[in-house]
Amino acid sequence: MTASAPSLPTPPAPRKRTHTAGSAAILLMLSSFGSGLLALVRIRYVNSLFGAGAAQDAYRAAFTLPDLLNYFLIGGAASISLITILNRYREAGDEDGGDRALSVILTTMLVVLGAGVLLAEIFAPEYVWLANKGFRSDPVRAALCTALTRIILPAQLFFFIGSVMSSRLQVRKIFIYQAFTPLIYNAGIILGAVLLHTRIGIYSLAIGVIAGVLIGSALLNTLGAFRTGFHYTPRVNFKAPAFLEWLKLSLPLMIGVSLVMFDGIFLKYFASVQHGGITLIGNAKDLFNAPFNVIGAAAGAASLPFFASLFQQNRSFDFSSSVGRSVSRLFAVAMLVSAWMIALAPWLMDLFKSGKFNHADVLSVTHLFQILAITLPLWAVQGIYARAFYAASDTRTPAITGTIITVLSVPLYWALFKTHGLTGLAIASDIGILIQTATLAILLHRKRLVSLTHLEYTELARALAAALVAFAAAYAAVQTLLRALPNLQGHKADLFILSTGSLTWAVAAFLVLLALRSKLPAQILRRKTA
């Protein structure tokens, strides 16, 4: 009998690196920044190829039905509701139970979503006719939009898979896979255009969408989930307790509507009357979303698991103060960024003048962009307020509130478009998000979930002062430069002007914040160090 080797001490398990709310937000902001840069490349390239014409109008309108299908059958709840449920399993130490719950929800909803995609494919022509007022008298745009819609629709299946898998990762404070998702999505569209536009025209963008969602959302997040030990068991069961719980949390999000979603639908519906209108206001909205996604969406996505954990631990004061602190800091940063966007908008937009996208198109987009940029702080923090409700397992209140506000907003969009055209639509968007954000904040206060007293009003006032001074300084610096060098023209000149204006804006904002003894610079530097 061979003697057994002496047992060696078991090395300690490597400590898993997890994120705090701050570090997770920074990671997702960096991801959003990189994705935003790719999105800008995508926008410029697509504009140069197709301009503000029928083809791009049809392509942009083709996303409406897939997005609606995702909204009403998933309600954004794939990750929102699942994070709440899976976090409870994790807090209880029941990882296997969490995997079983996730498996049955994923498999059952794929059946439902698959049926929804099939019906949407069948009735796509009717929907395109209803959702785009201007397409009713333009059969060419309508037919092209229908064909593109049918190509993009299956992407919702891949998006759902990715959202479900991402929720498992987020509960474990793992955000690296989610960080790459938007990068791959934008890269897919760009590569689709580069490789296929000479052969199949605008259809190349739709093919790129499918590839980007399949690889960036479904495959990447699934790989991440299995690497963390996920055990998937295919199971369709509409009566499973986990599925019913998820459905109960998600149903208000599925049947309720939100202006955050329907703003884009309203803009496309009315803008379709003007040839190239969808492209012009869509460009303004896309370019507005680039900084918004960096500071708003990323912070919102990173905050939900942490808010949910605080609430489920019955730490109500910490929950309220954490939401208030997040809103205050995000609103403060957004005011500064909004000032930069408005001051330098003409030269930012001029960078997108290329190919079929001409000077007149750029001027129109610049005007719309500046109007939308005013409400960047509101768009940023409304996501935080909504997630505070979700973390408290209250999806009904924001759903009912959003539905009422959305319905009441329809006459506003109609009236302002009728009197002021595309400019009126941008103004209506601003007014709508103001009402939405204020209502959510007041309701959270009245329900004693998040007190308005936990907002850092002094810091907000300091940031507003810094934003106003930085705006004035950047604008004055650029005007002085243009008077000194009147022959500055072209994209190189735009970059030089933007660099000068941005440096002036940053220095002015920093000096004012320091003079007013704001905590914001130290907080930003501390997070970067972390």
N, C-alpha and C positions, 0 to 999 in steps of 0.2 A: 504494500500500500504506500503510495507516494505521499510524503509529508506535504501538507498544504502550506502555501507561502504565507508568511506573516501578513496580517491585514494592515493596510495602510489607512491612515486617517482620511476620511472623506473630505475633500476640499470644499470650502463653503461655496454655495451656489452663487454664481456671478450676480451682482446686484443689477436688476433691470433698471434702465434709465427711463424715467417717466417725466412728463412735463408738468410744470405748474401752469396756471391760467396765463401768466405773463409770457413764459417761454413758448407755450403752445401758440399764443397769439402772434408772437414774433416769427415763429417758424412759418405759420400760415400766411403772415403778411409778406415774408420774403418770397414764399411760393406765389402769392398773388401778384407781387411786384414783377417776378419773372414772367408769370403768365400774362400780366398786363402788358409787358413789353412785347411779348409774342402776339398778343391781341392787337396791339397797335400796328405791328408789322402786317398782320393778317388784314386789318381794315384798310391799310394803305394799298396793299397789293390787290385786294379784291376791288377796291374803288378804281384803281388804275386799269384793271382788266374790263370791268363792266360798267363803271360810271354810275350816275344816278338815273338809271333807266328801268325799263320794264323787267329785264332779267333779274337785277338785284332786288327790285321791289318784290318780285315773285318769290325769290329765295328767302328774303327776310320774313315775308308773310307765311311761308311754309312751316315755320316753327310754331305757329300759334296752336294748331290742333294737337301736335305732339306734346307741347307744354301743358295744354289744358287736360289732356288725358293723364299725364303724370300728376297734375295738381289734384284732379278729382278722384282718381283711383288710388293715389298714394298720399296725396295731400301734403307732401313734404314730410310726411310722418314716418317714412322709412327709417330715417335716422333720429328724428326728434322723439317719437314715441318709444322706439326701441332702446334708445339710450337710457330713458327713464326706467324701462322694464329690466334691461340687462344690468343696470347699475344696482338694482335691488338684489338680483341674484348674486352679483359679485360681493356686495356688502354682507350677504348671508353665507358666503363661502361655497355656494352651490354652482360651480362652473358647469357641471354636466347638465343641470337643469336649465341654465342659460343657453347652452348649445342646443338642447332639445327645443326650447321655445323659439330660438332663432330659426331653426330648421323648418319647423312647421309653418311659421309665418312666411318665410321665404318661399317655400314650395307652393303653399296654398295661394299666395298672392301672385305668383308667376302664372298660375292657371287663370286667375281673374284678369290680370293685366294682359295676358296673351289673347284672351277673348276680346278685351277692349281694343287692342291693336287691330285685330281682324275686323271688327265692326267699323273702326275708324278708317281702315283702308277702303272698305266698301262705300262709306258715306262721305269720303273726302271731298268729292265735287260739290255736294250740297253745302258742306260746311264752308268751303272756300267762298262760295257765292254769298252765304249769310254774313261771314265775318269780315269781308272786305267790300265796302260799299262801292268803291270805284271800279272793282273788277267786274261788276254786273254788266257794264257796257263795254268791257274790254275782254273778249273771249281768249285772246292770246295770253294775256297775263294770267287769267283764270286757269287755263289749261296747263300752263307751265307751273303755276303754283301747286296745282293738284298733283302733278307728277312728282315734284320735289317733296311734297308732303308725304306721299306714299313711300318714298325712299327713306325719309328721316324717321318715320313712325317707329320702326322696330328698335331704334336706339333707346327707347324708353325701357325696354326689357333689360338692356345692359346697364342703363343708369340705375335701375332699381336694385339689381344685383350688387352693384358697386356701393350703393347707399347702405344696404343692409350689412354688407361686410365691413364697411367703414364704421358703422355704429359699434361693432364689437371691438374694433381697434380703438375708437375714441374713449370707450369706457375704461380701457386699459391705459389711457393717456398716451396712446401711440398715434402720432399725426403725420409721420413721415410719408406714408403711402398716400394719404389724402393730399399732402402737399404737392405730389407729382401729378395728381389727376388733371388739374386744369392746364398744366404745361403740356401734357401729352395731347389733350383735347385740341388746344390751339395749334399745336404742331401738326396734328392730323389734317386739319382743314387747310393749312398752308401747303403741306406736301400734296394733298389732293389737287389743289389748284395748280401747283408747279408742274406736276407730272401729267395731269389729265386735261387741263383746260383747253388745250389746242385740239383735243379729240372730241370731248363731249361738252365743252362750254361750262355753263353754270352748274351742270350736274356734277362736275368734279368737286364742288364744295360740299354737296350732300354726301357723296362717297367719303370725303374726308371726315365729316361729322360722325358717320357710322364707325369708321376705323378708330377715331379718337376716343369715342365713348367705350367701344369694346375693349380696347387695350388699356386706356387710361383709367377708366372707372371699374368695369367688371373684372378684367383679368388681374390688374394690379392689386386692387383691394382684396380680391379673393385669395391671391397669393399671400398677402399679408396676414389675413385671418387664419389660414391654414398653418402659417409659420408660428403663430401664437398658440397652436394646439387645438384649433377649432375642429370639432367632430360633427360632420354633417350627415344627417340621416334624412333622405328624401321622404316626405310624408305630407299628404294632402288631407287635412281634417278641419272642416269649417266649424266643428264643435269643440275643438281643443281649447282648454282653459286659457293657454297662453295666447292663442289667436284671438279669442273673444276679448281678452283684456286689451290686446293691441288694437283691436277694432274699436273698442269702446273709447280708447284714448284718441284714436285716429279719425273716427267718424266725424267729429265736428270740423276737423281740418279738411276732410274730404267733401263735405256738403257745404261748408262755409266758403266764402270767397274773401279775397283780400285785395286791397288797392295796390299792394306791392306787386301782385301778379297781374291784375287787370289794367293797371296803368298802361303797360305795353300793348295790351289788346285794344284799349280805347285809342291809343295813339295810332296804331296801324289801321284801325277801322276808318277813322276820319281822314287820316293822311292819304289813304289809298285813292281818294278822289282826285288828288293832284298827281300828275305824272312825275315820278321820282320822289314824291312826298314821303313815302315809307323809308326810302333810303336816306333822305336828308335828316329827318328827325331820328331815324334809327342810328345814324352815325353820331349825332349829338348825344344820344342816350348811351351808345357804346363807349364813346370817349369820356363821358361822365362816369360810367361804370368802372373805368380803368382805375382811377384813384379810389373810388368807393369800395371796390372789391379788396383793395389793399388794406384800408383802415376799418371798413365796416363789416363786410361779410366774414373776413378772417377772424376778427375779434368775436363776432357773434357765434361762429362755429366752435371756436375754442372755449367759449364761456359756458356753454350748456352743460357739459359733464360736471363742471365744478359747481355751478349753481344747483344742479340736481343733487349732488352729494351733500351740500350744505343743507338743503331743504329736507332731505330724507334723514339727516342726523338731528332734525328739529332745532337747528341753530338759526332761529328766525331773525335775530338781530344781525348776525353775521351775513345771512342771506341778503337782507335788505341793504346793509351798508356796502356789501360787495357789488350788488347791482348798481347802487347809486354811485359808487366810486368808478365803476367801469363806464357808466354813462357819462359822467363828468369828464373823465380823461379823454374819452373818445370824441365827445362833442367839442372839447377844447382843441384837440388836434385837427378835427375836421374843419373848424372855423379857420384855422391857419391855412390849411390846404385849399379851402374854398377861396380865400383871398388871393392865393397864388394863381389858381385856375382862372379867375375872372380877370385879373390884371394882365396875364400873359396869353389869354385865349387867342387873339388874332395870329400870333406867331406860332403857337402850338398847332392851330388848325391848318395854317399854311403849309406845314410839313406834309400834309396829306393831299396836297395838290399834285396830281400825277396822272398821266395818261388821259383817260376819259373823264376824270374827275377834275372839273375846271375851276377857274377863279370864282365864278358866280356861285357854284356849289359850296365852295369853302366859306364864302361870306355868309351864306344862309346857315350853314352848320355852326359857324362861330357865334352868331346871334342866338341861336337856340341853346347852344352849349352854355353860354354865359347866364342865361335865365335859369337853366337847370342847376347850375353850379351853386346858386344861392342856397339851395336846400340840401347840400351835401351833408351837413351835420345831422339833419333830421333823418335822412335816409340811413345814415350810419347807426344812430342810436335806436331807431325803431326795432331793429333786429334784436338788440339787447333786451328791450322791454318785452318783446314777444317771447323770447326764450325764457324770461323770468316766469311767465305764465306756464310755459311748457315744463320747466323744471319743477313747478309746483303741481304738476299733473292736471293743470287746468287748460285744456285745449278749447273748451266750449266758449269761454268769455272772448278770447281774441277772434274766434271764428264768427260769433254772432256780431261782434262789434265791426269786424272787417266787412261782413256782408252788408250791414246797414250803411256804412260809410261808402262802400262801392256803389250800391244802388243809388244813393243820394248824389253821388258824384257824376252820374251820367248826364244829367241836364247841364252841369257845370262845363264838362268837356264839350258838349254840343254847342252851348251858347257862346263860349269863348272861341271855338273853332269857326263858328259862323261869322263872328264879328272881327276876329284877328288872325284867322288862318292857322298856320303852323305855330306862330308865336303864341296864339291863344291856347293851343294844346300844351305848350311848355309851361305856361302860367297855370293852367288847370292842374297839371302834374304837381307843381309846387304847392298849390293850395291844398290839394288832396293829401299829400304826405304830411303837411302841417297838422291837419285835422286828425289824421291817423295816429301820429306820434303822440300828440297831446292827449288824445282820448285814452290810449294805452297807459300812459303815465298816470293819469288821474284815476283810472280804474284800479291800477295796482295799489295806489295810495288808499283808495276807499276800501279795498279788500284787506288792507293792513298787511300786504305782502311786501311792498317796497315803498317806504315812506319818502315823500318829496323832500323832507328835511335832511335826508342823507345825500342830496345833491350838494356838490361843493361850489356854492354860488360865488364865493370870492374868487376861486380859481377860474370859473367861467368868465367872470367880469375881466380878469386880467388877460385871459386868452382873447377875448373880444377886442380889448384895447390893442393888444399886440397884432391881431389880424388886421385891424383898420390901419394902423401905422405901417405895417408891412406892405399892405396893398398900395397905400399912397407912395411909399418909398420905391417900390418896384415900378409902378406906373411912371413916376417922375424920372427915375433912372433911365427907363427905356425911351421916353420922350426926349430927354436930353441927348441920349445917344443918337437918336434919329435926326435931331437938329444938327448935331456935330458932323454926322456922316450921312448926308441925304441920299447918297447913291447905294446904300446897303440894299441888296436884292438877292433873291434866291434862297435855297435851303441852307446854305452855309451861313448866310446872313441871319436867317431865322435862328439857327443854333447859337450864334454869337449873341444875339439879342436875348434869347432865352437864358443863356448862361449868365449874362450880366444881370438880368432881371431877377433870376432865381437867387443868385448870390446876395443881391441887395435885399430881397425879401427875407432870406434866411438870417442875415445879420441884423436887420431891423427887428424881426420878430424875437430873436434871441436876446438882444439888448433890452427891449421893452419888458420881456418876461423877467429878466434879471433885475431890472430897475424896480419892477413892481413886486419883487421877491416871490415870484411864482415857483411852485414846486415842480412844474411840468418839465423843465429841462433836466433836473436831477432825476426825475422818475424815468424819463426816456433813456438817459445815459445809464442808469442803473439796470434797466431791462436789457439794454444792448450788451452790457458787461455780463449779465447773467446768461 
